[in-house]
C-alpha cells in the first residue's frame, strides 16, 4: 500500500455527542503541525438551518437529486437519519486521500457500517456523551430543534450507542480538552501501523544487513 496516502477516519456519535467540534479541533492541531487534513462535507436533503452555509456545513440538495447521485454510485455511504438523507461523496474523499490528506468523516453508525464494508483501511472512532442528562442539555442548548425532534434524537442515540463495539476506539466526551487529546492520540497511533512505516523499516533492515555482511 502507498504510505503517502492519507488516513481515513470515521468519527461517529449520537447527535449532540460533540464529534464535529472534536474533529475541527484536531484538524487545527494537524494543520499547525504541517499535516493536511480535510473535513468531508456531506450531502443532505434536509433544509439548511439559519446559521449554515451550503458547501461549508453541508451540500444541500433536494431528494430527487440525492437519489440520482446514490443510484449512480456517487456516495461512499449514505443513509436516512431523522427523516432526511445524508451521503458522503466518493470522489471527494478519494481525491483527498490520494493527495496524502487525512480525511475525517462525520457520519452516523449507519454510514459507518457501509464504509467499513467497502474500505478496509479505515480508523473507526465512536464518541459517547457522558450521560443522558448532558446529551439532553447539549441538544437544548443548540436551539436548533423542537422538543419532539430532541426526543427523537435521544431515542436514536440509544440505538446508535449500542453499536460501539464495532469501532476501533471509544472516547467519552465529558471534558472537551481531554476528548480532543484522546482523538489526537488516535490519529497519531494510526500512523504507527506497520504498513505505514514499511518503507522506512525496510530501509533500516537493509542498513543492518549491509553492516552485518561487512563484518563477516
Secondary structure per residue as TSV (DSSP state, phi and psi in degrees):
chain	resnum	aa	ss	phi	psi
A	1	X	-	360.0	144.2
A	2	X	-	-70.4	115.4
A	3	X	T	-76.8	-7.7
A	4	X	T	-83.9	-9.0
A	5	X	S	-69.0	144.4
A	6	X	-	-70.7	167.0
A	7	X	-	-91.3	144.7
A	8	X	E	-108.5	121.9
A	9	X	E	-116.1	128.6
A	10	X	E	-96.9	124.5
A	11	X	E	-121.5	109.9
A	12	X	E	-118.5	153.1
A	13	X	E	-168.2	165.0
A	14	X	S	-62.9	157.3
A	15	X	T	-56.5	127.1
A	16	X	T	91.6	1.0
A	17	X	S	-73.7	-17.6
A	18	X	S	100.1	12.3
A	19	X	H	-63.9	-39.3
A	20	X	H	-64.8	-43.9
A	21	X	H	-61.1	-44.0
A	22	X	H	-63.9	-43.9
A	23	X	H	-60.4	-46.9
A	24	X	H	-59.7	-42.0
A	25	X	H	-66.7	-42.7
A	26	X	H	-68.1	-37.6
A	27	X	H	-61.1	-39.5
A	28	X	H	-61.1	-40.8
A	29	X	H	-64.6	-42.7
A	30	X	H	-63.2	-44.0
A	31	X	H	-65.8	-33.1
A	32	X	H	-66.3	-25.9
A	33	X	T	-88.0	-0.4
A	34	X	T	86.2	14.4
A	35	X	-	-98.8	131.6
A	36	X	-	-73.6	134.7
A	37	X	E	-140.7	144.1
A	38	X	E	-135.0	131.7
A	39	X	E	-95.1	113.1
A	40	X	-	-68.9	123.1
A	41	X	-	-89.3	117.3
A	42	X	-	-78.3	156.3
A	43	X	E	-89.8	144.9
A	44	X	E	-148.9	153.2
A	45	X	S	-95.5	-4.9
A	46	X	S	-77.3	150.6
A	47	X	-	-70.0	148.8
A	48	X	-	-69.4	144.3
A	49	X	-	-77.1	166.8
A	50	X	T	-61.2	-28.3
A	51	X	T	-94.8	1.8
A	52	X	-	-98.9	149.2
A	53	X	-	-120.3	135.9
A	54	X	B	-63.9	132.9
A	55	X	T	87.9	-12.8
A	56	X	T	-109.1	-56.4
A	57	X	T	-85.2	-45.3
A	58	X	B	-151.8	163.2
A	59	X	E	-94.3	108.2
A	60	X	E	-87.7	121.3
A	61	X	-	-134.4	161.2
A	62	X	-	-81.9	167.4
A	63	X	H	-61.9	-44.8
A	64	X	H	-59.1	-39.6
A	65	X	H	-63.8	-44.8
A	66	X	H	-60.3	-45.8
A	67	X	H	-64.2	-35.5
A	68	X	H	-65.0	-42.7
A	69	X	H	-63.8	-41.8
A	70	X	H	-63.8	-42.5
A	71	X	H	-64.5	-29.4
A	72	X	T	-84.5	0.6
A	73	X	T	75.3	26.1
A	74	X	-	-83.2	-6.5
A	75	X	E	-107.3	136.0
A	76	X	E	-69.0	-34.9
A	77	X	E	-155.7	153.7
A	78	X	E	-155.6	154.0
A	79	X	E	-157.2	161.3
A	80	X	E	-102.9	122.2
A	81	X	E	-132.8	129.3
A	82	X	T	51.5	40.6
A	83	X	T	71.2	14.7
A	84	X	E	-129.1	154.1
A	85	X	E	-93.6	140.2
A	86	X	E	-134.2	141.7
A	87	X	E	-152.2	154.5
A	88	X	E	-109.3	124.7
A	89	X	E	-65.8	120.9
A	90	X	H	-63.4	-45.0
A	91	X	H	-63.9	-41.2
A	92	X	H	-62.5	-46.8
A	93	X	H	-65.1	-47.5
A	94	X	H	-62.6	-39.6
A	95	X	H	-63.2	-42.1
A	96	X	H	-67.8	-43.0
A	97	X	H	-62.4	-41.8
A	98	X	H	-63.7	-28.4
A	99	X	T	-84.1	5.4
A	100	X	T	84.3	15.3
A	101	X	-	-93.0	132.9
A	102	X	E	-72.7	134.4
A	103	X	E	-118.6	131.6
A	104	X	E	-109.8	125.6
A	105	X	E	-102.5	118.6
A	106	X	E	-96.7	88.4
A	107	X	-	-134.7	168.5
A	108	X	-	-90.1	179.5
A	109	X	H	-67.2	-29.5
A	110	X	H	-63.8	-47.0
A	111	X	H	-65.2	-38.7
A	112	X	H	-60.2	-39.6
A	113	X	H	-62.7	-40.5
A	114	X	H	-66.2	-43.1
A	115	X	H	-63.7	-42.9
A	116	X	H	-58.9	-33.9
A	117	X	H	-74.3	-24.3
A	118	X	H	-112.4	-15.1
A	119	X	-	-126.0	116.9
A	120	X	S	-76.5	-38.3
A	121	X	S	-96.7	80.4
A	122	X	-	-139.7	139.5
A	123	X	E	-99.7	124.6
A	124	X	E	-112.9	122.8
A	125	X	E	-125.6	131.9
A	126	X	E	-113.2	131.0
A	127	X	E	-102.6	123.7
A	128	X	E	-100.5	139.8
A	129	X	E	-74.5	156.2
A	130	X	S	-74.7	-22.0
A	131	X	-	-166.4	164.2
A	132	X	H	-60.5	-44.8
A	133	X	H	-62.7	-39.7
A	134	X	H	-70.1	-39.3
A	135	X	H	-63.2	-43.0
A	136	X	H	-61.4	-42.1
A	137	X	H	-61.2	-44.3
A	138	X	H	-64.8	-42.0
A	139	X	H	-65.7	-38.7
A	140	X	H	-67.1	-41.6
A	141	X	H	-64.2	-27.9
A	142	X	H	-67.0	-27.1
A	143	X	T	55.2	41.2
A	144	X	-	-114.3	-12.7
A	145	X	S	-134.4	153.6
A	146	X	-	-73.9	168.5
A	147	X	H	-60.7	-38.1
A	148	X	H	-64.1	-41.8
A	149	X	H	-66.0	-38.8
A	150	X	H	-64.0	-42.5
A	151	X	H	-60.7	-39.5
A	152	X	H	-67.2	-41.4
A	153	X	H	-63.6	-40.4
A	154	X	H	-69.2	-38.4
A	155	X	H	-60.7	-44.0
A	156	X	H	-68.4	-28.6
A	157	X	H	-59.9	-39.2
A	158	X	H	-61.6	-45.7
A	159	X	H	-61.8	-43.2
A	160	X	H	-66.6	-43.2
A	161	X	H	-66.0	-26.4
A	162	X	T	-65.3	-14.5
A	163	X	T	-95.3	12.5
A	164	X	G	-58.5	-30.3
A	165	X	G	-68.2	-13.2
A	166	X	G	-80.8	-3.8
A	167	X	S	-102.4	161.3
A	168	X	S	-78.4	-34.9
A	169	X	E	-137.9	149.1
A	170	X	E	-125.5	132.6
A	171	X	E	-123.9	128.2
A	172	X	E	-94.4	115.8
A	173	X	E	-89.2	69.3
A	174	X	S	-97.6	-18.7
A	175	X	S	-136.2	118.9
A	176	X	H	-59.1	-41.9
A	177	X	H	-64.1	-45.3
A	178	X	H	-64.8	-41.8
A	179	X	H	-66.6	-36.4
A	180	X	H	-63.5	-45.0
A	181	X	H	-62.3	-38.4
A	182	X	H	-64.0	-44.8
A	183	X	H	-67.1	-39.1
A	184	X	H	-61.8	-35.9
A	185	X	H	-66.6	-39.1
A	186	X	H	-61.4	-43.2
A	187	X	H	-61.4	-43.5
A	188	X	H	-64.6	-44.1
A	189	X	H	-64.8	-35.5
A	190	X	H	-58.1	-31.2
A	191	X	T	-79.3	-5.6
A	192	X	T	-98.5	4.7
A	193	X	S	-65.1	147.4
A	194	X	G	-51.3	-42.7
A	195	X	G	-67.7	-25.0
A	196	X	G	-71.2	-29.3
A	197	X	G	-105.6	10.5
A	198	X	H	-55.7	-47.1
A	199	X	H	-65.6	-41.0
A	200	X	H	-68.8	-42.1
A	201	X	H	-63.6	-41.9
A	202	X	H	-62.5	-39.8
A	203	X	H	-63.7	-39.2
A	204	X	H	-66.2	-43.7
A	205	X	H	-61.1	-42.2
A	206	X	H	-64.6	-35.9
A	207	X	H	-62.0	-44.1
A	208	X	H	-65.8	-38.4
A	209	X	H	-65.8	-39.5
A	210	X	H	-65.0	-41.5
A	211	X	H	-64.5	-38.6
A	212	X	H	-65.8	-37.5
A	213	X	H	-66.2	-36.5
A	214	X	H	-66.6	-30.3
A	215	X	H	-82.9	-12.0
A	216	X	-	-69.0	360.0
